[in-house]
Amino acid sequence: MTAQSLTMSMAGLFIMLSLAAAHYLGHIDITVPSLLWFTAFIGANLFQSGLTGLCPMTWIFRKLGMR
């Protein structure tokens, strides 16, 4: 695992942990559909892309012709 992929995984993990802590402390309600689900999706995607090296956004950008 490279430093970059570890950084991506840790960033995604911290996003997910902060959402879980805010929900646990009663500051947010993640059971209600809101933009927080988008934040959770971004955190989960960042975590998995750091572990697997597969990022859907990178795939989309490459299909659009970017290097």
N, C-alpha and C positions, 0 to 999 in steps of 0.2 A: 504494500500500500504506500503510495506516494504522499508527500506532505500536502499536496493539493487535494487529493481525494479524501484524506483524513480531515482536512479543514472543511470540506463540503459536508462530510458526514456529521461532524461535530456541530456545524452551523444548523443543519436540518434537525439534529437532535435537540439543540437548545431552543429552536422555534417550537417544536412539539412539547418540550418540557414547560416552556413558559405558558403555552396555551392550557396545558393540563393543570399547572399550578394556579393560574388565574381562575379556571373553572372550579377547582377544589376550594379555593378561598372565597368563592361566591362573587367574584368581580365580573365574570362573564358566564353566559349560559350557552354552552356549545351544543345543547340539544335542540336549540331553535335555529332554523335555517338563517344564515347570515353570511356576511363577507368573511367571517372568521373561518368558515370552511375552506375558503380559497387560501387563506393563510396556512391552514393545516395541510392542504394539498401541496402547497409550495414547499413546506417543511419536509413532508414525507418524500416528495420527489427529490429534493436536495439530498436527503439522507440516503435514499436508494441509489442515486446516481454516483454518490461518493463511494459506495460499496461496490457497485457493479460496473461503473464506468459507462453506463448507458443512460443518456439524457434525451428525453423526447424533444426538448426544444432544440438541442444541437442537431438532431435528425431533421427537424423541420427546416432549420436554417440551411443545412446542406442541400435539402431538396429544392430550396429557393435559390441555390447557386452560390451561397457564401462559402468561404473557405474556413 
